[in-house]
Amino acid sequence: MLYAASRSGTLLDDEGDAKITAATKLVAPATVGGGNIPAATLWWDGFTLAKNRSDADAEASFRAMAHAASSKEMVAKAADQAVWLVEGFVPGPKSVGVIEAVKMGAKPYPMLPQMGLMHGALGSEIVEFLQGNESAEQALKDVEAAYITKAKEQGFL
């Protein structure tokens, strides 16, 4: 299995200020609940196959992906592109935070259709707050209203 560390890669790439990049170190996530719960989620922890595939095609695809992800050579070549939870993976600077979150027992992100609606509502309604044109309280009310509207349209509420 792998965990994409897509956000950390850009923090430590050669595109930004070299001094800032050199001084940036990724670490374990902050905690909540008295230090027992990582304040992080893991976005990716497996493979996804379309449900409209035949059983034979799905099995063959899964076997191919599992075989590819088990190769020590592949893990070594792609070590800087993702965090691999397979034997032989040696975490680099971009992987430290994710590896620590895994060790701490971070839970997978809830990939439910309702979460997509929440992301959309946040993305569209938080703009006025970020621009300084409305209060956080008003922005959150707007997010809630936008979410409720979409959730009702899609039959979730």
Phi and psi restraints in degrees (value plus and minus 20) as a CYANA .aco file:
   2 LEU   PHI    -157.3  -117.3
   2 LEU   PSI     138.6   178.6
   3 TYR   PHI    -142.7  -102.7
   3 TYR   PSI     103.1   143.1
   4 ALA   PHI     -92.4   -52.4
   4 ALA   PSI     107.6   147.6
   5 ALA   PHI    -126.6   -86.6
   5 ALA   PSI      30.4    70.4
   6 SER   PHI     -83.5   -43.5
   6 SER   PSI     -52.0   -12.0
   7 ARG   PHI     -98.9   -58.9
   7 ARG   PSI     -53.3   -13.3
   8 SER   PHI     -91.9   -51.9
   8 SER   PSI     -50.2   -10.2
   9 GLY   PHI     -78.0   -38.0
   9 GLY   PSI     -60.6   -20.6
  10 THR   PHI     -94.0   -54.0
  10 THR   PSI     -40.5    -0.5
  11 LEU   PHI     -90.2   -50.2
  11 LEU   PSI     -50.8   -10.8
  12 LEU   PHI    -135.4   -95.4
  12 LEU   PSI      -1.1    38.9
  13 ASP   PHI    -105.3   -65.3
  13 ASP   PSI    -199.3  -159.3
  14 ASP   PHI    -109.6   -69.6
  14 ASP   PSI     -11.9    28.1
  15 GLU   PHI    -101.4   -61.4
  15 GLU   PSI     -47.4    -7.4
  16 GLY   PHI    -114.7   -74.7
  16 GLY   PSI    -186.6  -146.6
  17 ASP   PHI     -87.5   -47.5
  17 ASP   PSI     104.9   144.9
  18 ALA   PHI     -80.4   -40.4
  18 ALA   PSI     -56.1   -16.1
  19 LYS   PHI     -87.5   -47.5
  19 LYS   PSI     -61.3   -21.3
  20 ILE   PHI     -87.7   -47.7
  20 ILE   PSI     -64.2   -24.2
  21 THR   PHI     -80.1   -40.1
  21 THR   PSI     -63.6   -23.6
  22 ALA   PHI     -84.7   -44.7
  22 ALA   PSI     -50.6   -10.6
  23 ALA   PHI    -110.6   -70.6
  23 ALA   PSI     -23.7    16.3
  24 THR   PHI    -114.0   -74.0
  24 THR   PSI     104.3   144.3
  25 LYS   PHI    -147.2  -107.2
  25 LYS   PSI     111.5   151.5
  26 LEU   PHI    -108.7   -68.7
  26 LEU   PSI     119.4   159.4
  27 VAL   PHI    -155.9  -115.9
  27 VAL   PSI    -198.3  -158.3
  28 ALA   PHI     -80.8   -40.8
  28 ALA   PSI     134.6   174.6
  29 PRO   PHI     -91.0   -51.0
  29 PRO   PSI     140.0   180.0
  30 ALA   PHI     -83.1   -43.1
  30 ALA   PSI     147.0   187.0
  31 THR   PHI    -144.5  -104.5
  31 THR   PSI     142.1   182.1
  32 VAL   PHI    -148.2  -108.2
  32 VAL   PSI     155.8   195.8
  33 GLY   PHI      46.6    86.6
  33 GLY   PSI      20.4    60.4
  34 GLY   PHI      55.2    95.2
  34 GLY   PSI       1.4    41.4
  35 GLY   PHI      70.8   110.8
  35 GLY   PSI     -11.2    28.8
  36 ASN   PHI    -120.1   -80.1
  36 ASN   PSI     -37.0     3.0
  37 ILE   PHI    -140.6  -100.6
  37 ILE   PSI     101.7   141.7
  38 PRO   PHI     -86.4   -46.4
  38 PRO   PSI     113.7   153.7
  39 ALA   PHI    -105.9   -65.9
  39 ALA   PSI      40.4    80.4
  40 ALA   PHI    -175.7  -135.7
  40 ALA   PSI     139.6   179.6
  41 THR   PHI    -148.5  -108.5
  41 THR   PSI     139.2   179.2
  42 LEU   PHI    -123.2   -83.2
  42 LEU   PSI     105.7   145.7
  43 TRP   PHI    -102.0   -62.0
  43 TRP   PSI     -35.9     4.1
  44 TRP   PHI    -173.7  -133.7
  44 TRP   PSI     104.5   144.5
  45 ASP   PHI    -165.0  -125.0
  45 ASP   PSI      21.1    61.1
  46 GLY   PHI     147.4   187.4
  46 GLY   PSI    -181.1  -141.1
  47 PHE   PHI    -128.3   -88.3
  47 PHE   PSI     133.0   173.0
  48 THR   PHI    -145.8  -105.8
  48 THR   PSI     113.9   153.9
  49 LEU   PHI    -145.4  -105.4
  49 LEU   PSI     123.3   163.3
  50 ALA   PHI     -82.8   -42.8
  50 ALA   PSI     119.4   159.4
  51 LYS   PHI     -95.3   -55.3
  51 LYS   PSI     -32.5     7.5
  52 ASN   PHI    -109.0   -69.0
  52 ASN   PSI      -8.4    31.6
  53 ARG   PHI    -100.0   -60.0
  53 ARG   PSI     135.3   175.3
  54 SER   PHI     -90.6   -50.6
  54 SER   PSI     137.8   177.8
  55 ASP   PHI     -79.3   -39.3
  55 ASP   PSI     -61.3   -21.3
  56 ALA   PHI     -83.8   -43.8
  56 ALA   PSI     -63.0   -23.0
  57 ASP   PHI     -86.3   -46.3
  57 ASP   PSI     -62.3   -22.3
  58 ALA   PHI     -82.5   -42.5
  58 ALA   PSI     -63.2   -23.2
  59 GLU   PHI     -84.0   -44.0
  59 GLU   PSI     -64.9   -24.9
  60 ALA   PHI     -83.2   -43.2
  60 ALA   PSI     -61.6   -21.6
  61 SER   PHI     -84.0   -44.0
  61 SER   PSI     -64.1   -24.1
  62 PHE   PHI     -83.2   -43.2
  62 PHE   PSI     -64.0   -24.0
  63 ARG   PHI     -80.5   -40.5
  63 ARG   PSI     -61.7   -21.7
  64 ALA   PHI     -84.8   -44.8
  64 ALA   PSI     -63.2   -23.2
  65 MET   PHI     -87.3   -47.3
  65 MET   PSI     -63.1   -23.1
  66 ALA   PHI     -83.0   -43.0
  66 ALA   PSI     -61.1   -21.1
  67 HIS   PHI     -84.1   -44.1
  67 HIS   PSI     -65.8   -25.8
  68 ALA   PHI     -81.4   -41.4
  68 ALA   PSI     -58.9   -18.9
  69 ALA   PHI     -98.1   -58.1
  69 ALA   PSI     -28.7    11.3
  70 SER   PHI    -115.9   -75.9
  70 SER   PSI     -25.8    14.2
  71 SER   PHI     -95.8   -55.8
  71 SER   PSI     103.2   143.2
  72 LYS   PHI     -82.8   -42.8
  72 LYS   PSI     -55.0   -15.0
  73 GLU   PHI     -84.8   -44.8
  73 GLU   PSI     -64.6   -24.6
  74 MET   PHI     -82.7   -42.7
  74 MET   PSI     -63.9   -23.9
  75 VAL   PHI     -81.4   -41.4
  75 VAL   PSI     -62.7   -22.7
  76 ALA   PHI     -83.2   -43.2
  76 ALA   PSI     -62.0   -22.0
  77 LYS   PHI     -90.5   -50.5
  77 LYS   PSI     -52.3   -12.3
  78 ALA   PHI    -127.0   -87.0
  78 ALA   PSI      -2.3    37.7
  79 ALA   PHI     -81.0   -41.0
  79 ALA   PSI     -47.9    -7.9
  80 ASP   PHI    -111.3   -71.3
  80 ASP   PSI     -23.0    17.0
  81 GLN   PHI    -118.1   -78.1
  81 GLN   PSI     -40.7    -0.7
  82 ALA   PHI    -179.3  -139.3
  82 ALA   PSI     149.2   189.2
  83 VAL   PHI    -122.0   -82.0
  83 VAL   PSI      93.4   133.4
  84 TRP   PHI    -119.0   -79.0
  84 TRP   PSI     109.8   149.8
  85 LEU   PHI    -120.1   -80.1
  85 LEU   PSI      36.7    76.7
  86 VAL   PHI    -152.5  -112.5
  86 VAL   PSI     138.7   178.7
  87 GLU   PHI     -78.4   -38.4
  87 GLU   PSI     115.8   155.8
  88 GLY   PHI      78.8   118.8
  88 GLY   PSI     -31.5     8.5
  89 PHE   PHI     -94.2   -54.2
  89 PHE   PSI     108.1   148.1
  90 VAL   PHI    -132.9   -92.9
  90 VAL   PSI      90.7   130.7
  91 PRO   PHI     -86.9   -46.9
  91 PRO   PSI     117.0   157.0
  92 GLY   PHI    -121.6   -81.6
  92 GLY   PSI    -192.7  -152.7
  93 PRO   PHI     -78.1   -38.1
  93 PRO   PSI     -51.5   -11.5
  94 LYS   PHI     -96.7   -56.7
  94 LYS   PSI     -36.0     4.0
  95 SER   PHI    -120.4   -80.4
  95 SER   PSI     -34.1     5.9
  96 VAL   PHI     -75.5   -35.5
  96 VAL   PSI     -68.1   -28.1
  97 GLY   PHI     -81.0   -41.0
  97 GLY   PSI     -62.7   -22.7
  98 VAL   PHI     -89.2   -49.2
  98 VAL   PSI     -64.1   -24.1
  99 ILE   PHI     -78.9   -38.9
  99 ILE   PSI     -63.4   -23.4
 100 GLU   PHI     -85.2   -45.2
 100 GLU   PSI     -59.2   -19.2
 101 ALA   PHI     -82.8   -42.8
 101 ALA   PSI     -60.4   -20.4
 102 VAL   PHI     -82.4   -42.4
 102 VAL   PSI     -67.4   -27.4
 103 LYS   PHI     -79.8   -39.8
 103 LYS   PSI     -53.1   -13.1
 104 MET   PHI    -100.4   -60.4
 104 MET   PSI     -26.4    13.6
 105 GLY   PHI      66.9   106.9
 105 GLY   PSI       6.9    46.9
 106 ALA   PHI     -76.3   -36.3
 106 ALA   PSI     122.2   162.2
 107 LYS   PHI    -108.7   -68.7
 107 LYS   PSI     135.0   175.0
 108 PRO   PHI     -85.3   -45.3
 108 PRO   PSI     127.7   167.7
 109 TYR   PHI     -84.2   -44.2
 109 TYR   PSI     117.6   157.6
 110 PRO   PHI     -92.6   -52.6
 110 PRO   PSI      77.4   117.4
 111 MET   PHI    -106.2   -66.2
 111 MET   PSI      56.0    96.0
 112 LEU   PHI    -135.4   -95.4
 112 LEU   PSI     135.3   175.3
 113 PRO   PHI     -78.9   -38.9
 113 PRO   PSI     -51.6   -11.6
 114 GLN   PHI     -83.6   -43.6
 114 GLN   PSI     -50.3   -10.3
 115 MET   PHI     -87.6   -47.6
 115 MET   PSI     -55.5   -15.5
 116 GLY   PHI     -82.5   -42.5
 116 GLY   PSI     -58.4   -18.4
 117 LEU   PHI     -85.6   -45.6
 117 LEU   PSI     -60.0   -20.0
 118 MET   PHI     -85.7   -45.7
 118 MET   PSI     -61.6   -21.6
 119 HIS   PHI     -81.0   -41.0
 119 HIS   PSI     -63.3   -23.3
 120 GLY   PHI     -82.6   -42.6
 120 GLY   PSI     -64.3   -24.3
 121 ALA   PHI     -83.7   -43.7
 121 ALA   PSI     -63.9   -23.9
 122 LEU   PHI     -82.6   -42.6
 122 LEU   PSI     -66.3   -26.3
 123 GLY   PHI     -80.6   -40.6
 123 GLY   PSI     -57.3   -17.3
 124 SER   PHI    -107.0   -67.0
 124 SER   PSI     -48.3    -8.3
 125 GLU   PHI    -120.2   -80.2
 125 GLU   PSI     -31.8     8.2
 126 ILE   PHI    -108.3   -68.3
 126 ILE   PSI     -29.3    10.7
 127 VAL   PHI     -77.3   -37.3
 127 VAL   PSI     -67.7   -27.7
 128 GLU   PHI     -80.4   -40.4
 128 GLU   PSI     -58.5   -18.5
 129 PHE   PHI     -85.6   -45.6
 129 PHE   PSI     -66.3   -26.3
 130 LEU   PHI     -84.4   -44.4
 130 LEU   PSI     -47.6    -7.6
 131 GLN   PHI    -104.7   -64.7
 131 GLN   PSI     -22.9    17.1
 132 GLY   PHI      60.6   100.6
 132 GLY   PSI      -3.5    36.5
 133 ASN   PHI    -115.3   -75.3
 133 ASN   PSI     -28.3    11.7
 134 GLU   PHI    -174.3  -134.3
 134 GLU   PSI     142.7   182.7
 135 SER   PHI     -94.6   -54.6
 135 SER   PSI     142.2   182.2
 136 ALA   PHI     -81.2   -41.2
 136 ALA   PSI     -59.6   -19.6
 137 GLU   PHI     -80.5   -40.5
 137 GLU   PSI     -63.7   -23.7
 138 GLN   PHI     -88.0   -48.0
 138 GLN   PSI     -60.8   -20.8
 139 ALA   PHI     -80.8   -40.8
 139 ALA   PSI     -61.5   -21.5
 140 LEU   PHI     -87.4   -47.4
 140 LEU   PSI     -55.9   -15.9
 141 LYS   PHI     -83.9   -43.9
 141 LYS   PSI     -61.0   -21.0
 142 ASP   PHI     -84.6   -44.6
 142 ASP   PSI     -61.1   -21.1
 143 VAL   PHI     -81.0   -41.0
 143 VAL   PSI     -66.8   -26.8
 144 GLU   PHI     -80.0   -40.0
 144 GLU   PSI     -65.6   -25.6
 145 ALA   PHI     -83.8   -43.8
 145 ALA   PSI     -62.8   -22.8
 146 ALA   PHI     -84.3   -44.3
 146 ALA   PSI     -61.8   -21.8
 147 TYR   PHI     -83.3   -43.3
 147 TYR   PSI     -68.2   -28.2
 148 ILE   PHI     -79.1   -39.1
 148 ILE   PSI     -62.5   -22.5
 149 THR   PHI     -79.2   -39.2
 149 THR   PSI     -70.8   -30.8
 150 LYS   PHI     -86.6   -46.6
 150 LYS   PSI     -59.3   -19.3
 151 ALA   PHI     -84.6   -44.6
 151 ALA   PSI     -57.1   -17.1
 152 LYS   PHI     -89.2   -49.2
 152 LYS   PSI     -62.1   -22.1
 153 GLU   PHI     -78.6   -38.6
 153 GLU   PSI     -54.3   -14.3
 154 GLN   PHI    -117.0   -77.0
 154 GLN   PSI     -15.4    24.6
 155 GLY   PHI      61.6   101.6
 155 GLY   PSI      -4.8    35.2
 156 PHE   PHI    -103.8   -63.8
 156 PHE   PSI     -45.4    -5.4
